[in-house]
């Protein structure tokens, strides 16, 4: 077929899928599609989601990027999901996996999918509808303390030397205390972006691993406030070039970053280090940080939050 990008949408019933399934099965294996495969899943198509993935991974064995978009209304997955995917030969080229609107009961399937691609995966993105991000901040923060038994997706790819980017944003997948230490097992990690997480656990990880297992980190973006980001990031770091810190403390409030905190974070970093944050007095702060670039984000936060 020789396609560069292929988008497949399943929004019909299981009976309708059987007809599409037959058409897919007679397609020849496409070794030339080595770019992007996008799979859109409606609520009605969830029962045969594993079957769809199995067929597509067989038909397009050389794809480098796989994006799965679940309907935002999907919450339930059949209990027997995940058995067929185990029979698929391990993909050889998938470097990027994006999961949108991850269902709360679908994580076991994605855990098995991650196990299939762990040897080649460089970029993992888990996200959802950004429009709902602020409305659910407090709800997801509370759930991060409650869902201790939820499957840990990062557990499958821990100790991978291939992972370079981890981006977990939105309401669907808050990082739990048991999962946060796994972020320190990726020695090649250069970009990390997190919205919802157990703050004390992330604070501890950054403080202990900042110049060790996270020595190659170049970009760090955090929505939620940490107990003391300046304590975790103070001092020299050979790689870090950008930190974006919204410092949200609840549904509609954020806290200013002070001059003392700013100086501790930027001191010892590479020349031209960029620090995005809600600064109390950005122009005055810049004078105290001549080797760094401070970018104030209060205007952006103003659309949904106020300072405290």
Rosetta blueprint (number, residue, H / E / L):
1 X L
2 X L
3 X L
4 X L
5 X E
6 X E
7 X E
8 X E
9 X E
10 X E
11 X L
12 X L
13 X L
14 X H
15 X H
16 X H
17 X H
18 X H
19 X H
20 X H
21 X H
22 X H
23 X H
24 X H
25 X H
26 X H
27 X L
28 X L
29 X L
30 X L
31 X L
32 X L
33 X L
34 X L
35 X L
36 X E
37 X E
38 X E
39 X E
40 X E
41 X E
42 X L
43 X L
44 X L
45 X L
46 X H
47 X H
48 X H
49 X H
50 X H
51 X H
52 X H
53 X H
54 X H
55 X H
56 X H
57 X H
58 X H
59 X H
60 X L
61 X L
62 X L
63 X L
64 X L
65 X E
66 X E
67 X E
68 X E
69 X E
70 X E
71 X L
72 X L
73 X L
74 X L
75 X L
76 X L
77 X L
78 X L
79 X L
80 X L
81 X L
82 X L
83 X L
84 X H
85 X H
86 X H
87 X H
88 X L
89 X L
90 X L
91 X L
92 X L
93 X L
94 X L
95 X L
96 X E
97 X E
98 X E
99 X E
100 X E
101 X L
102 X L
103 X L
104 X L
105 X L
106 X L
107 X H
108 X H
109 X H
110 X H
111 X H
112 X H
113 X H
114 X H
115 X H
116 X H
117 X H
118 X L
119 X L
120 X L
121 X L
122 X L
123 X E
124 X E
125 X E
126 X E
127 X E
128 X L
129 X L
130 X H
131 X H
132 X H
133 X L
134 X L
135 X L
136 X L
137 X H
138 X H
139 X H
140 X H
141 X H
142 X H
143 X H
144 X L
145 X L
146 X L
147 X L
148 X L
149 X L
150 X L
151 X L
152 X L
153 X L
154 X H
155 X H
156 X H
157 X H
158 X L
159 X L
160 X L
161 X L
162 X L
163 X L
164 X L
165 X E
166 X E
167 X E
168 X E
169 X L
170 X L
171 X L
172 X L
173 X L
174 X L
175 X E
176 X L
177 X H
178 X H
179 X H
180 X H
181 X H
182 X H
183 X H
184 X H
185 X H
186 X L
187 X L
188 X L
189 X L
190 X L
191 X E
192 X E
193 X E
194 X E
195 X L
196 X L
197 X E
198 X L
199 X H
200 X H
201 X H
202 X H
203 X H
204 X H
205 X H
206 X H
207 X H
208 X H
209 X H
210 X L
211 X L
212 X L
213 X L
214 X L
215 X L
216 X L
217 X L
218 X L
219 X E
220 X E
221 X E
222 X E
223 X E
224 X E
225 X L
226 X L
227 X L
228 X L
229 X H
230 X H
231 X H
232 X H
233 X H
234 X L
235 X L
236 X L
237 X L
238 X L
239 X L
240 X L
241 X L
242 X E
243 X E
244 X E
245 X E
246 X E
247 X E
248 X E
249 X L
250 X L
251 X L
252 X L
253 X E
254 X E
255 X L
256 X L
257 X E
258 X L
259 X H
260 X H
261 X H
262 X H
263 X H
264 X H
265 X H
266 X H
267 X L
268 X L
269 X L
270 X L
271 X L
272 X L
273 X E
274 X E
275 X E
276 X E
277 X E
278 X L
279 X E
280 X L
281 X L
282 X H
283 X H
284 X H
285 X H
286 X H
287 X H
288 X L
289 X L
290 X L
291 X L
292 X E
293 X E
294 X E
295 X E
296 X E
297 X L
298 X H
299 X H
300 X H
301 X H
302 X L
303 X L
304 X L
305 X L
306 X E
307 X E
308 X L
